[in-house]
Amino acid sequence: MSHSHAEPTPGECADFLDQIVYFLDNELDQADCSAVRLHLDSCNPCLEKYDLQRTVKAVVARSCAEAAPEELRNRVLLRIREVQIQIRES
């Protein structure tokens, strides 16, 4: 069995999982990107974790782009002022 088709060790997977965040953010150099892609192509558990991280990142990015409705924003600001008043009076 050649090394390229061997099952990755837990230590190898841990190293690649540490790099997934940087891979998703395009913060790895070309050699590291290639190594991560090669690992993901051969390791289903890491690929599943990568897919989960990518999905979470996309949901967070989408959520951060949405603005709260004006009515909700006003209610939150009012509640913050009420709490600040209560804290000052304590």
PLY file of the C-alpha trace (Angstrom):
ply
format ascii 1.0
element vertex 90
property float x
property float y
property float z
element edge 89
property int vertex1
property int vertex2
end_header
0.00 0.00 0.00
1.52 3.37 -0.99
1.69 6.19 1.52
-0.66 8.43 -0.50
-3.51 5.91 -0.13
-2.86 5.11 3.56
-5.42 6.15 6.12
-4.39 9.45 7.73
-3.33 9.24 11.36
-5.27 11.18 14.01
-2.28 13.51 14.35
-2.28 14.25 10.62
-6.01 14.94 10.73
-5.57 17.28 13.72
-2.93 19.23 11.80
-5.20 19.57 8.77
-8.22 20.48 10.89
-6.18 23.30 12.44
-5.48 24.59 8.92
-9.08 24.39 7.67
-10.01 27.81 9.08
-7.03 29.39 7.33
-7.84 27.44 4.17
-11.42 28.76 4.21
-10.13 32.33 4.65
-7.55 31.93 1.83
-4.73 32.56 4.30
-2.51 29.60 3.33
0.28 29.61 0.80
-0.11 27.55 -2.37
1.81 24.53 -1.02
-0.30 24.35 2.14
-3.52 24.79 0.12
-2.51 21.88 -2.09
-1.73 19.72 0.94
-5.10 20.52 2.55
-6.98 19.79 -0.70
-5.14 16.49 -1.12
-5.96 15.50 2.46
-9.64 16.46 2.08
-9.84 14.38 -1.10
-8.69 11.30 0.81
-10.24 11.76 4.27
-14.03 11.77 4.57
-14.17 12.70 8.29
-12.05 15.80 7.64
-14.07 16.62 4.52
-17.26 16.50 6.60
-15.72 18.84 9.19
-14.56 21.15 6.39
-18.07 21.21 4.92
-19.53 22.02 8.35
-17.03 24.84 8.90
-17.72 26.23 5.42
-21.49 26.15 6.07
-21.16 27.84 9.47
-18.93 30.53 7.98
-21.45 31.17 5.18
-24.38 31.40 7.64
-22.49 33.79 9.92
-21.45 35.96 6.96
-25.03 36.08 5.70
-26.36 36.89 9.18
-23.88 39.72 9.63
-24.98 41.28 6.34
-28.64 41.50 7.35
-29.89 44.57 9.20
-32.35 44.31 12.04
-35.79 45.80 11.39
-36.07 49.39 12.67
-38.75 48.44 15.24
-36.55 45.71 16.73
-33.54 48.03 16.77
-35.54 50.69 18.64
-36.83 48.16 21.20
-33.31 46.89 21.86
-31.94 50.42 22.26
-34.79 51.29 24.64
-34.11 48.20 26.72
-30.38 49.02 26.87
-31.23 52.52 28.16
-33.57 51.03 30.79
-30.85 48.69 32.03
-28.30 51.53 32.11
-30.71 53.60 34.24
-31.29 50.67 36.60
-27.53 50.18 36.98
-26.95 53.87 37.75
-29.74 53.87 40.34
-28.37 50.79 42.10
0 1
1 2
2 3
3 4
4 5
5 6
6 7
7 8
8 9
9 10
10 11
11 12
12 13
13 14
14 15
15 16
16 17
17 18
18 19
19 20
20 21
21 22
22 23
23 24
24 25
25 26
26 27
27 28
28 29
29 30
30 31
31 32
32 33
33 34
34 35
35 36
36 37
37 38
38 39
39 40
40 41
41 42
42 43
43 44
44 45
45 46
46 47
47 48
48 49
49 50
50 51
51 52
52 53
53 54
54 55
55 56
56 57
57 58
58 59
59 60
60 61
61 62
62 63
63 64
64 65
65 66
66 67
67 68
68 69
69 70
70 71
71 72
72 73
73 74
74 75
75 76
76 77
77 78
78 79
79 80
80 81
81 82
82 83
83 84
84 85
85 86
86 87
87 88
88 89
